[in-house]
Amino acid sequence: MCSALALSQRNAKRVLAYSTIANLGLIIASAGIGTPLAVAAAIMLILFHAISKALLFLCTGEIEHTIGSRDIEDMSGLIKKAPLLTILAALGMVSMLLPPFGVLLTKWVSMQAASNNPIVIVFLILGSALTTVYYAKWLGTIMSSTMDKNVVTHKKPETYFPLSFLGSAIVVTSILVFAIYDYFIRPQVETLLNAAPVISGQAGQFTSEIGAFAYAAIFVVLALALLIYVATKNMFTPRKASYYMCGENNLEMDRLMFRNGLCGYDKCNVSNIYLENTFGESKLTTLGYAISIILIVIALAGGVL
């Protein structure tokens, strides 16, 4: 429910707030399953989600200081205004979505722990899918270019140090995820439940009961992609283009004006789709409250009985 609500938000802080509640729900769901694997997933998610979300909240605050807005639509072209800030924010978003970063690995473990319960696994998959959508929209906006020739590059303030530290922590903890599990998380699970699952990354492979992927190879590909970008970014001249709207531009008045179907003139506007009529707060909040209250009553009744 919270992932769906995040999908309808343009305010970056509200997106992060709903995303945080959604991930807290995933932590509680994993703890509620109660198996050693599920409890390990809950503890792992607390760690990796905290680092990634701390970076995203701080980046959003710095973006607001840079452009004077926390509206995602106003962040278009941020890569030209504040390149390092954009890269750090993009790292935080990617770490929530893709392997080999810790949050995704933890979600994988959570799904494995819930694989025997079809209802729970469906909700975990839906929540993760919606998470991919709203972060991908935001990521595409900040990484998009702009034709504004008068963009002034933002200077690196002192706040970039903690941002860079958190960004580095995301990469380091993702590389050392199995060592972190063995030395810090597995002992806690053994203390709580007298048993702990084996989560392995031996021979460069992340393996589990529901599948495996080349964990080390993904890091190699990401490193090569970064090196190729750095080596070639100045080799190509960007193509200059103006807006063109199927011959209906009103060039006499404004190149961003076009003639609509009623023969009037409108200004060109490009934005993401937020589906507010489907996933907006007015549509889902009351329903979410009702479902949550019912579930809490059922849980309390089950505990009493």
C-alpha positions in Angstrom: 0.0 0.0 0.0 2.8 2.4 0.9 4.7 1.6 -2.3 1.6 2.4 -4.3 1.2 5.7 -2.5 4.8 6.5 -3.2 4.1 6.0 -6.9 1.7 9.0 -6.9 4.0 11.5 -5.2 6.0 14.3 -6.8 7.5 15.6 -3.5 10.8 13.7 -3.1 10.6 13.7 0.7 7.1 12.1 0.5 8.4 9.5 -1.8 11.2 8.6 0.6 8.8 8.7 3.6 6.4 6.2 2.0 9.3 4.1 0.8 10.6 4.0 4.3 7.3 2.9 5.7 7.1 0.2 3.0 10.5 -1.1 3.9 9.6 -1.1 7.6 6.6 -3.2 6.6 9.0 -5.6 4.9 11.2 -5.8 8.0 8.2 -6.5 10.2 6.8 -9.1 7.7 10.1 -10.9 7.7 10.3 -10.9 11.5 6.7 -12.1 11.6 7.5 -15.1 9.5 9.9 -16.0 12.3 12.1 -18.6 10.6 15.9 -18.1 11.0 16.2 -17.1 7.3 13.4 -14.5 7.7 14.8 -13.0 10.9 18.3 -12.8 9.2 16.6 -11.0 6.3 15.0 -8.5 8.7 18.2 -7.7 10.5 20.1 -7.4 7.2 17.5 -5.0 5.8 17.7 -2.8 8.8 21.4 -2.3 8.1 21.5 -1.9 4.3 18.2 0.1 4.1 19.5 2.5 6.7 22.6 3.4 4.8 20.9 3.8 1.4 17.9 5.8 2.8 20.2 8.0 4.8 22.1 8.9 1.6 18.8 9.6 -0.3 17.3 11.8 2.5 20.5 13.9 2.7 20.8 14.1 -1.1 17.2 15.3 -1.3 17.9 18.0 1.2 21.0 19.1 -0.7 19.1 19.1 -4.0 16.5 21.4 -2.4 19.3 23.8 -1.4 20.7 23.6 -4.9 17.5 24.2 -7.0 15.1 25.5 -4.4 12.6 22.7 -4.8 12.0 19.1 -3.7 9.5 18.6 -6.6 10.9 15.7 -8.7 9.8 17.4 -11.9 12.0 20.4 -11.0 15.0 18.1 -10.8 15.2 17.6 -14.6 18.7 18.4 -15.8 20.2 18.1 -12.3 23.1 16.1 -13.8 24.3 19.3 -15.5 23.8 21.5 -12.5 25.3 19.3 -9.8 27.0 16.2 -11.4 28.5 14.7 -8.2 25.3 15.2 -6.2 23.3 13.6 -9.0 25.6 10.6 -9.1 25.4 10.1 -5.4 21.6 10.3 -5.4 21.5 7.9 -8.4 23.8 5.5 -6.4 21.3 5.6 -3.5 18.4 4.8 -5.8 20.2 2.1 -7.7 21.2 0.5 -4.4 17.5 0.1 -3.6 16.7 -1.6 -6.9 19.4 -3.7 -8.4 21.9 -6.4 -7.6 24.6 -6.7 -6.3 23.7 -4.1 -3.7 22.7 -5.2 -0.2 19.0 -4.0 -0.2 18.2 -6.1 -3.2 20.0 -9.2 -1.8 18.1 -8.8 1.4 14.8 -8.6 -0.5 15.8 -11.8 -2.3 16.4 -13.5 1.0 13.0 -12.2 2.3 11.2 -13.7 -0.7 13.0 -17.0 -0.2 11.9 -17.0 3.4 8.3 -16.3 2.3 8.3 -18.7 -0.6 6.1 -21.3 1.2 3.3 -18.7 1.7 1.8 -17.7 -1.6 -0.1 -14.7 -0.2 2.9 -13.1 1.5 5.2 -13.7 -1.5 2.7 -12.0 -3.8 2.6 -8.9 -1.7 6.4 -8.8 -1.4 6.7 -9.0 -5.2 4.1 -6.3 -5.7 5.8 -4.0 -3.3 9.2 -4.5 -4.8 7.8 -4.0 -8.3 6.2 -0.7 -7.4 9.5 0.4 -5.7 11.3 -0.2 -9.0 8.8 2.1 -10.8 8.9 5.1 -8.6 12.7 5.1 -8.1 13.2 4.5 -11.9 11.0 7.6 -12.6 13.0 9.8 -10.2 16.3 8.4 -11.5 15.4 9.1 -15.1 14.5 12.7 -14.2 17.7 13.7 -12.4 19.9 11.9 -15.1 18.1 13.6 -18.0 19.9 16.3 -19.9 18.6 19.8 -20.7 18.9 22.2 -23.6 19.5 25.2 -21.3 22.9 26.6 -22.3 23.1 28.9 -19.3 23.2 26.1 -16.7 25.7 27.0 -13.9 27.4 24.0 -12.3 26.9 23.9 -8.5 30.0 24.1 -6.4 30.7 21.2 -4.1 29.8 22.3 -0.5 31.1 20.7 2.7 28.0 18.5 2.9 29.3 16.4 0.0 31.7 14.7 2.5 29.0 12.8 4.4 27.2 12.1 1.2 30.3 10.7 -0.3 31.0 8.7 2.8 27.5 7.1 2.7 27.9 6.4 -1.0 31.2 4.6 -0.3 29.5 2.7 2.5 26.9 1.4 0.2 29.5 0.0 -2.2 31.8 -1.4 0.6 29.0 -3.1 2.5 27.6 -4.6 -0.7 31.0 -6.0 -1.5 31.4 -7.3 2.0 27.8 -8.4 2.5 28.6 -12.1 3.2 31.4 -11.2 5.7 29.0 -8.8 7.4 26.4 -11.5 7.6 28.9 -14.1 9.0 30.5 -11.8 11.7 27.6 -9.5 12.8 24.2 -10.9 11.8 24.5 -14.7 11.9 25.6 -14.7 15.6 22.5 -12.5 16.5 20.2 -14.9 14.7 21.8 -17.9 16.5 21.3 -16.1 19.9 17.6 -15.4 19.2 16.6 -18.7 17.6 19.4 -21.2 18.3 19.8 -21.7 14.6 21.0 -19.6 11.6 20.8 -20.1 7.9 23.9 -20.2 5.6 23.8 -17.3 3.1 26.8 -17.9 0.8 28.7 -15.9 -1.8 31.4 -18.5 -2.5 33.1 -18.6 -5.8 31.6 -15.3 -6.8 28.0 -16.7 -6.8 25.1 -15.6 -4.6 23.2 -18.8 -4.0 19.9 -19.6 -2.4 17.1 -22.2 -2.5 15.2 -20.1 -5.2 18.1 -19.3 -7.5 21.6 -17.9 -8.0 23.4 -15.2 -9.9 27.0 -14.2 -10.6 27.5 -11.8 -7.8 31.1 -10.9 -8.4 30.6 -10.7 -12.2 28.0 -7.9 -11.7 30.5 -5.8 -9.8 33.1 -6.3 -12.6 30.5 -5.2 -15.2 29.6 -2.1 -13.2 33.3 -1.2 -12.8 33.9 -1.6 -16.6 30.9 0.4 -17.4 32.1 3.3 -15.2 35.6 3.1 -16.7 34.2 3.2 -20.3 32.0 6.2 -19.4 35.0 8.1 -17.9 37.2 7.3 -20.9 34.7 8.3 -23.6 32.5 11.0 -22.1 34.4 13.8 -23.9 34.8 12.0 -27.2 31.3 12.7 -28.5 29.6 16.1 -29.3 26.0 16.1 -28.1 23.5 16.6 -30.8 21.7 20.0 -30.6 18.0 19.9 -31.2 15.0 21.9 -30.6 11.5 20.8 -29.7 9.4 19.7 -32.6 5.7 18.7 -32.3 4.6 17.3 -35.6 4.5 20.6 -37.5 2.2 22.3 -35.0 4.8 24.5 -33.4 3.9 28.1 -33.1 7.3 29.5 -34.0 6.1 33.1 -34.2 5.1 33.3 -30.5 7.2 30.7 -28.7 9.0 27.6 -29.8 7.5 25.8 -26.8 3.9 26.7 -27.9 1.9 24.3 -30.0 -1.6 24.2 -31.5 -4.0 21.8 -29.8 -7.0 20.0 -31.1 -9.3 22.9 -30.5 -7.1 25.2 -32.6 -5.9 27.0 -29.4 -2.3 27.3 -28.2 -0.8 25.4 -25.3 2.7 25.3 -23.9 4.6 22.1 -24.2 5.0 20.3 -20.9 6.9 17.0 -20.3 6.5 15.1 -17.0 6.3 11.7 -15.4 3.0 10.0 -14.9 1.9 9.8 -11.3 -1.5 8.0 -11.5 -2.9 10.1 -8.7 -6.5 9.1 -9.6 -5.5 5.4 -9.0 -2.8 5.5 -6.3 -3.2 8.9 -4.8 -3.5 9.5 -1.1 -7.2 10.4 -1.4 -7.8 7.0 -3.0 -5.7 4.7 -0.8 -5.2 6.3 2.6 -8.6 5.5 4.1 -8.5 2.0 2.6 -5.1 1.5 4.1 -6.2 2.6 7.5 -9.2 0.2 7.4 -7.1 -2.8 6.3 -4.4 -2.0 8.9 -6.9 -1.8 11.8 -8.5 -5.1 10.7 -5.1 -6.8 10.6 -4.1 -5.4 14.0 -7.3 -6.6 15.6 -6.9 -10.1 14.0 -3.3 -10.2 15.3 -4.3 -9.1 18.8 -7.2 -11.6 18.9 -4.9 -14.4 17.8 -2.4 -13.5 20.5 -5.1 -13.5 23.2 -6.6 -16.8 22.0 
